[in-house]
């Protein structure tokens, strides 16, 4: 009798063990926004995250990592911070060594196109082609980001490898609303209106524009909007320059150079070549000049210099056709990608899903000040309100597409800073011919 009972008990114990082994493992149920409501797995996991040095972003990520670990006690976040200039090299090294899970990656830019010859592929493209970045096309959290962002900043060959978290515009003009009102100047929407506005301010004793000419780059970056207004399709401009259907000294380009000469020599205040880049926002905020062409990143410095100062931000009206002047050009900044060979795939995906919830993403956008890439998010700042009407017309800028042919000369760029007093040229036609010749030397070298 006891033997029979013992045998039954033994069978039941074996059956129970079998059922336990066959039961599904604990996973994180997905919510509608792609996040998870429970820990991904019971075992202890260390998630290795790499980010670049950006103080507001690092501060936000430290708080986010704590909240993530509080919600998922089995997960420890090991976050490394490197300088932005070192991010690409460190990323490649750590992906190759398979000792990283989640990486901060800048928006995909300067991809090698089929019409380009003998160019070096950007790091992100090399990583994808080497099989080091995970395809996240089917992840629910990707849908939280707007489609242009997915297409422009995180996709390659029809697959999604990164979600981008923010963009900046560098093609607009800050303007002093009080000075405009006091001088009865309307906000310009065409090149002629901009010229007239500058002439009005100059006649009244107020310089039209300033920029950090001492640093050089703010002058040509300030004119990116002028180039974009004349060539709204920046990708087509790059292809045309490579294939020869567009030349930097044809009639359309010469119109650009002549306007750049006016911008550099007539619109910029005398002495702008001596203004440091970090001093220009404060000079504008002081009311010394009427306008300040530059990127959205200057807004916080303007507000810090004069909190009560009333300013606006508009696309650079570089074309005689107002419809060509409705675009903001810029670039995508930080994003997230996952190592293809991570041993912590589910936790890494859950980390990005949690970050990408509308509430967490909104908090991130507010902390860092990026123009949002989730359609449900708003930038709760003055610059956010100023750029909001133009976000549907946001376009990636020329330099995010351009790769110079090897062998090109040093002047093969559409830079307003080539003109005096910032550079050495005074004649638009002479400069146009020089820029095209320097480009042509590279095109000829790679034939």
Number of C-alpha atoms within 10 A of each C-alpha: 6 7 8 9 10 11 12 11 12 12 11 12 12 11 12 12 10 11 11 11 10 9 8 8 11 11 14 16 12 14 13 9 16 22 21 18 15 14 20 23 16 13 9 11 17 13 21 18 21 20 23 21 15 13 10 13 17 17 12 16 16 13 10 18 19 14 12 19 14 12 13 19 15 15 21 17 16 13 17 14 14 15 12 13 10 11 20 18 10 14 23 16 13 15 21 15 9 15 16 25 26 28 25 23 26 25 26 27 22 18 20 17 13 7 9 19 17 11 14 16 14 15 17 24 19 15 19 15 11 10 13 19 25 19 19 20 18 10 13 16 24 23 16 21 20 16 14 14 22 24 15 17 28 26 20 19 5 8 15 21 25 29 31 28 26 23 23 20 26 24 28 28 22 27 24 22 18 14 19 18 11 8 12 11 17 12 17 20 21 20 20 15 17 22 19 13 22 24 17 18 21 18 11 10 11 17 22 26 26 29 32 24 23 18 15 19 15 23 27 24 20 25 27 29 30 27 27 28 30 20 20 23 14 22 17 14 19 21 18 14 18 22 13 12 10 18 22 25 21 14 11 13 19 19 16 24 26 16 22 25 20 15 24 27 17 18 22 24 19 15 12 19 22 14 17 16 16 13 14 23 26 17 18 24 26 14 18 18 22 24 28 25 30 29 21 24 15 18 19 15 16 22 18 13 15 15 11 10 16 15 22 17 26 22 26 32 31 30 25 16 15 14 12 19 24 22 24 27 28 23 22 26 18 21 20 21 24 26 26 21 17 21 15 18 17 13 22 21 22 22 21 20 22 21 23 25 18 18 12 13 20 19 16 23 22 19 15 17 23 23 26 26 24 23 11 13 18 17 22 14 12 16 22 20 14 17 21 15 11 14 18 12 11 18 21 25 25 24 18 18 20 22 21 21 22 17 15 21 18 10 16 20 18 21 20 30 25 23 21 15 17 20 14 11 16 14 13 21 18 13 21 23 16 18 23 22 19 17 25 21 16 18 21 12 13 14 7
